[in-house]
Each structure stands twice: as C-alpha cells, then as structure tokens.
Amino acid sequence: MEIRLETCQDYREVENLTREAFWNVYRPGCLEHYVLRQYRTNPDFIPALDLVMEEDNRIIGHVMFSKAELVLNNGNRTPSWTFGPISIHPDYKRKGYGLKLLQYALDKAHGMGIGFLCMEGNIDFYKHAGFDLASKLNIHYHAEPKDAEVPYFLAQELIPGWLQNNGITEATYCPPKGYFVADENPEDFEAYEATFPKEEKLRLPGQLGYEE
Ligand SMILES: CC(C)(COP(=O)(O)OP(=O)(O)OC[C@H]1O[C@@H](n2cnc3c(N)ncnc32)[C@H](O)[C@@H]1OP(=O)(O)O)[C@@H](O)C(=O)NCCC(=O)NCCS
C-alpha cells in the first residue's frame, strides 16, 4: 500500500472512486465527486494534502484538505482548516485503509503547521483518529443553534492548545463555499454526472433525512 500526492493524470480515476464510495450513502446518488472536481481550482484547496492511496495497482482511497474560517463572537474571522471528501473504494471499506489514509494525512497536516481541524462526519469513524464533538471545544456549527450539541460536527486540535494560543475561546465554523457547488450549479452538475456510467439512485435507511 502506498500513499502519494494526487496528479492530474489521476483526476478522473479519483472522481470515479469518490462517486463509487459515496453513491447512495448519504442521499440517493451523490455530489461529492463534483465537489472534489470543482475544488481543485478553488484557492482554499491545499494541493500538498491532496492524497491518494494505492493498493493492488489501483487507486483505492483519496482525501483532500482545504482552508476554512472560524468566525469569532466579535465578528472577526480567523483562518482554520477542514478536510473531505475522504473516500475508500467500496471493495476495500472496513479493512483499516480509511484510518491509515486519514492518519497519514493528519500527520502531514501537523507537519505543515495546521493546528486545528473541524469537519462534518460520523464520530464512530473519526474518533479513531482523535476527533471529538466540536461543541466540547466551544466551536459551533454555522447552521445550528449555538447551544446545540451537533453529533456530526467534529473537531480536533492537531497542535494541543492551538485554540487558546490563538486567543479563541468560542467561535463558529463556516464551511468553505466550495462545498455547495452542486446546489449552485445544478445544470453543470447534471451534465458532469451524465459522463459517468448510469447507476441507480436509491432512497435507503441511514441516509440524511431518511424516514421509514
Ligand atoms: C468512511 C470511510 C472513509 C472509512 O474508511 P474505511 O477504510 O472503510 O474505515 P476503516 O476500516 O479504516 O475503519 C476504522 C474503524 O472506524 C469505524 N468505522 C468506519 N466506517 C464506519 C462507518 N461507516 N460507520 C461507523 N463506524 C465506522 C469502525 O470502528 C472501524 O473499525 P471496524 O471496521 O473494526 O469496526 C469509508 O468507509 C468511505 O469511503 N465511506 C463512504 C464515503 C464516506 O462516508 N466518507 C466520509 C464522509 S464524512
């Protein structure tokens, strides 16, 4: 198994991998491959943390990081970081690859001086890489009330004490704009989606907003 930087020759393979990994997981179909595609040209994108994992002579995993912002109570903004999408090919899920890729990326991010990360995700996976509820660090989610304990909003200080050292006692996280591109450009997204093999979109238990 090898982890290396993504190159432009990998783009289509990685978008296909992302689509396969996310298909019908959080919603019927998925958007994440389009988010990734658009993100590579976004100024918030961090090329040094755009990583692929290879096994059996194919790309089976990918993760990307980007710059984000925390909004302080006085309205000032301060730089922060986030990551995702992270994908492991369905044939390789739950074999430890995702955690290995994430831990490698976190170590690299730490080495680059990235001291704090927050993101939306399933704590049952991310707790293994040191993440906990962001509310425990007094970091709120932009789309939820400040007193809500948001179970999917997670954070980690890669550099212990980073928040305090930067004078941050409380803040609200705003995801980078690039994460909403599919909603903003529905026609472009549909045209892009049509370039992939057709797959059935299914409403399944466990998806966001699924009701019996
Ligand atoms: C989420 C994902 C990256 C995890 O990678 P992975 O290689 O499957 O995970 P690992 O084998 O490294 O998991 C390590 C541990 O995390 C936990 N875990 C992993 N995926 C989980 C999930 N979907 N739900 C709950 N716990 C999970 C388990 O405790 C697992 O250990 P176990 O298999 O011994 O129980 C991968 O499954 C994936 O690509 N999923 C679809 C896309 C996605 O959801 N991406 C993340 C968006 S936030």
The ligand as an SDF file (V2000), in Angstrom:
LIG
                    3D

 48 50  0  0  0  0  0  0  0  0999 V2000
  -15.7660    6.4630    5.8230 C   0  0  0  0  0  0  0  0  0  0  0  0
  -14.6100    5.7210    5.1410 C   0  0  0  0  0  0  0  0  0  0  0  0
  -13.5920    6.7280    4.5800 C   0  0  0  0  0  0  0  0  0  0  0  0
  -13.9300    4.8630    6.2200 C   0  0  0  0  0  0  0  0  0  0  0  0
  -12.8610    4.1290    5.6450 O   0  0  0  0  0  0  0  0  0  0  0  0
  -12.7360    2.5670    5.9400 P   0  0  0  0  0  0  0  0  0  0  0  0
  -11.4840    2.0830    5.3390 O   0  0  0  0  0  0  0  0  0  0  0  0
  -13.9900    1.9020    5.4940 O   0  0  0  0  0  0  0  0  0  0  0  0
  -12.6910    2.5530    7.5220 O   0  0  0  0  0  0  0  0  0  0  0  0
  -11.6810    1.7400    8.4790 P   0  0  0  0  0  0  0  0  0  0  0  0
  -11.6790    0.3040    8.1210 O   0  0  0  0  0  0  0  0  0  0  0  0
  -10.3490    2.4150    8.4840 O   0  0  0  0  0  0  0  0  0  0  0  0
  -12.4680    1.9510    9.8440 O   0  0  0  0  0  0  0  0  0  0  0  0
  -11.8480    2.0120   11.0960 C   0  0  0  0  0  0  0  0  0  0  0  0
  -12.9350    1.9720   12.1510 C   0  0  0  0  0  0  0  0  0  0  0  0
  -13.7860    3.1230   12.0160 O   0  0  0  0  0  0  0  0  0  0  0  0
  -15.1320    2.7410   12.2660 C   0  0  0  0  0  0  0  0  0  0  0  0
  -15.9370    2.9710   11.0480 N   0  0  0  0  0  0  0  0  0  0  0  0
  -15.5050    3.0290    9.7560 C   0  0  0  0  0  0  0  0  0  0  0  0
  -16.5120    3.3210    8.9200 N   0  0  0  0  0  0  0  0  0  0  0  0
  -17.6080    3.4480    9.6750 C   0  0  0  0  0  0  0  0  0  0  0  0
  -18.9680    3.7260    9.4010 C   0  0  0  0  0  0  0  0  0  0  0  0
  -19.4010    3.9600    8.1500 N   0  0  0  0  0  0  0  0  0  0  0  0
  -19.8440    3.7400   10.4350 N   0  0  0  0  0  0  0  0  0  0  0  0
  -19.4350    3.5180   11.7040 C   0  0  0  0  0  0  0  0  0  0  0  0
  -18.1470    3.2420   12.0320 N   0  0  0  0  0  0  0  0  0  0  0  0
  -17.2450    3.2090   11.0450 C   0  0  0  0  0  0  0  0  0  0  0  0
  -15.1320    1.3160   12.6860 C   0  0  0  0  0  0  0  0  0  0  0  0
  -14.9830    1.2590   14.0990 O   0  0  0  0  0  0  0  0  0  0  0  0
  -13.8710    0.7910   12.0300 C   0  0  0  0  0  0  0  0  0  0  0  0
  -13.3400   -0.3090   12.6390 O   0  0  0  0  0  0  0  0  0  0  0  0
  -14.0400   -1.7850   12.4520 P   0  0  0  0  0  0  0  0  0  0  0  0
  -14.2660   -1.9680   10.9770 O   0  0  0  0  0  0  0  0  0  0  0  0
  -13.0150   -2.6910   13.0540 O   0  0  0  0  0  0  0  0  0  0  0  0
  -15.3250   -1.7220   13.2230 O   0  0  0  0  0  0  0  0  0  0  0  0
  -15.0790    4.7870    4.0070 C   0  0  0  0  0  0  0  0  0  0  0  0
  -15.8970    3.7880    4.5260 O   0  0  0  0  0  0  0  0  0  0  0  0
  -15.8400    5.5120    2.8890 C   0  0  0  0  0  0  0  0  0  0  0  0
  -15.2640    5.8920    1.8930 O   0  0  0  0  0  0  0  0  0  0  0  0
  -17.1780    5.6560    3.0700 N   0  0  0  0  0  0  0  0  0  0  0  0
  -18.0430    6.3160    2.0760 C   0  0  0  0  0  0  0  0  0  0  0  0
  -17.7370    7.7510    1.9520 C   0  0  0  0  0  0  0  0  0  0  0  0
  -17.7870    8.4480    3.3040 C   0  0  0  0  0  0  0  0  0  0  0  0
  -18.7130    8.2850    4.0890 O   0  0  0  0  0  0  0  0  0  0  0  0
  -16.7610    9.2840    3.5690 N   0  0  0  0  0  0  0  0  0  0  0  0
  -16.6730   10.0440    4.7920 C   0  0  0  0  0  0  0  0  0  0  0  0
  -17.5890   11.1940    4.7550 C   0  0  0  0  0  0  0  0  0  0  0  0
  -17.6440   12.0540    6.2920 S   0  0  0  0  0  0  0  0  0  0  0  0
  1  2  1  0
  2  3  1  0
  2  4  1  0
  2 36  1  0
  4  5  1  0
  5  6  1  0
  6  7  2  0
  6  8  1  0
  6  9  1  0
  9 10  1  0
 10 11  2  0
 10 12  1  0
 10 13  1  0
 13 14  1  0
 14 15  1  0
 15 16  1  0
 15 30  1  0
 16 17  1  0
 17 18  1  0
 17 28  1  0
 18 19  1  0
 18 27  1  0
 19 20  2  0
 20 21  1  0
 21 22  1  0
 21 27  2  0
 22 23  1  0
 22 24  2  0
 24 25  1  0
 25 26  2  0
 26 27  1  0
 28 29  1  0
 28 30  1  0
 30 31  1  0
 31 32  1  0
 32 33  2  0
 32 34  1  0
 32 35  1  0
 36 37  1  0
 36 38  1  0
 38 39  2  0
 38 40  1  0
 40 41  1  0
 41 42  1  0
 42 43  1  0
 43 44  2  0
 43 45  1  0
 45 46  1  0
 46 47  1  0
 47 48  1  0
M  END
$$$$
